[in-house]
Amino acid sequence: MNNILLQTPDGGMLPQLLMFGAIILVFYFFMIRPQQKKVRDQKKFREELTKGMTIITIGGMHGKLIAIDDDTITLEVDKGVRLTFDKTAVSMEATMRVQKPA
């Protein structure tokens, strides 16, 4: 009785396997691959940080990069106010942000 429910009308499972394969390919090309590219680009950006850049952290803190260590960065957010962040907290360069018209 169970075998009847698992069989397709044309008598084979090839169409089902092809459909599952197509779904996996769609997930890969539209979800997994773009996310991997984003992670690679973000890692490359963090490796290319230089002193003097104006950056934005993931939390939204804007500041000028004044020191870079192996795992940390130091931002100057106001005159004399310096904050230390983990390098992974860097989101983007402030000049890369889209400016809204005034």
N, C-alpha and C positions, 0 to 999 in steps of 0.2 A: 504494500500500500504506500509506503514512504517513497519508494522508487518512482512511482507515478507522479508524485508532487514535485520531485526534483528535476524531472525531464522537461526539456523545452518542446514545443509543438513540432519543430522540425527534426527532433530526434538527437540533437547534439548540444554540447555545452560551449562550442566555439564562439558563437555570438555573445554569450555572457562573458566569457573570458576577454574577448576583444573590447567589450564595453567597460569592464573593470580596468583594463589596461589603458583605455582612453581617458578614463576618469583620473587615474594616477598621473598620466602625462599632463593633463590640464592642471592638476594641483601643483605639480612640479614647476611648470613654466609660468604659472600665474601667481603662485604663493611662495614656494620655497626658494626658487632661484632669485627673484627680486630681493627677498629678505637677506639672502647670503651676500648679494652685491652691496646692499646697504651697509651691512656689517663690515665688509671689506673696505668700503669707501670711508666709513667712520674711523676705522683703525688706521688707515693711511693718513687721514687728516690729523689724528692725534699724534702720529709719529712726526709730522711735518710742522708741529707748533714751533713758533719762534718768539723770542722776546719782542715786546712792543705791539703784538697783535691785540686787537680788541675782540674779545670773545664773549659768548653767552654760555652759561652752564645749563645743565638739564633742568635745574630748578628755576631758571630765569634770571640769575644774577649776571649783570653786565659788568665787565671790568677789563682793565689793561693787563696783559700778561707780563709780569716782571721777573719771574724766576721759574725755571723748569728743572725738576729732578727726574729720577727714574720713574717714580710712581705718583708724584705730586706736582702740582703747579701752585704758584702764588699769584693772586690777582690783586691789583690795586683798584678798589671800587670807589674810593673818594680820596681826597688829598690826605695822605698818610694812613689811610685805612687799608690794611692788607689782610687778605684772607687766603688760607691754604685749602686747596681742594684736591681730591683724588683725580688723577688724569682722566679716569673714565667719566667724570662728571662734566666734561666739556661736551657741549652740544654742537655749536657751530661758531663760525666767525661772524662777528656782528655786521660786517659789510655784506655778507651773503644773505642776510635777512631781507625779505621783501618789504619795501617801504610803502606805506599806505599814503595816498594823496591827501594833502591837508585841506 
